[in-house]
Amino acid sequence: MLDAVSQPPKRVLLADPRGYCAGVDRAVVAVEKALEAHGAPVYVRKQIVHNVHVVRTLEARGAIFVEQTDEVPEGAMLVFSAHGVSPAVRQEAKDRQLRTIDATCPLVTKVHKEATRFAREGFDILLIGHRGHEEVEGTSGEAPDHIQVVDGPDDIANVTVRDPERVVWLSQTTLSVDETLETVDQLKERFPGMSAPPSDDICYATQNRQQAVKQMAGECDLVIVVGSTNSSNSVRLVEVALDAGARASHLVDFAEEIDPAWLHGVQTVGVTSGASVPETLVQQVLAWLAEREYTDVERVVAAEEKVVFALPHELKKSIATTAANRR
């Protein structure tokens, strides 16, 4: 038996990049700035991003999260979440004379524009994504007569198209890259003439976070992913870790959710977080691990991210007006 001196050191591999992406940061700041400019309450349709901590924090500042537009009082301020909405939702807001701020991630907006263009050109659009997810519902609403949701390889048998030569695939931005490509390959077997989107729909941040996990998972006895259960990209990170060789992987919102039993026989712990997770939650996990002698932290760098998105134009107008009124 190894004595305490000869025991290999406990260590943490910390994925980089992790946490907030540019689209999430933009959306959260949009709600914060809206509260500053207009005062509480500011209504938000659905969760602004899929993270329990973020939602609770914004609620404490005066944000009110609703499921449907008709829950918002007429004339009030409404923020559309980072996941995007359909044209029908925008019309509902207009009918209720709501003042709106569109915090849709620009990368999701790109997919919406692709959908409307391909529909206009007469294509059947196969949207790879999770049925019922807000992003998928928003994109589908851009061209409901042309779009079919394909929820993974098992859903392919249900697909029917009008013209096999006028078919294109698009995807939800937060999917597993490998799983999406598997679905695409099987779709191509059925529809050899199927076209691809002009650029990759899966967002840069999703791909980078998955790549960092792939690089470290093979060395990890356990990978802890910080994120909420309704966060598609966070859930995917758990799956990617297991597929890439981690012995175990678990999703937690907060450090206190970690089960100490998970550390039994564990030398190397990988830590990462989904694209909607603030860094403070990761630091709390690292502190929790340090209390249990996992003090050697090594970064695993997959990419350097420098993407920044401008605030929604409606918000920039509000900020300018508020500043002028205060002079």
ABEGO torsion letter per residue (X at the ends): XBBAAABBBBBBBBBOBBEBBAAAAAAAAAAAAAAAAAEOBBBBBEBABBBAAAAAAAAAAGBBBBABAAABBBGBBBBBBAAEBBAAAAAAAAAAGBBBBBABBAAAAAAAAAAAAAAAAGBBBBBBEBBGBAAAAAAAAABAAABBBBBEAAAAAABBBABAABBBBBBBAABBAAAAAAAAAAAAAABAABBBBABBABBAAAAAAAAAAAAAAAABABBBBBEBAABAAAAAAAAAAAAAGBABBBBBABAAABBAAAABGBABBBBBBBAABBAAAAAAAAAAAAAAGBABBBBBBABBBABBBBBBAAAAAAAAAAAAAAX
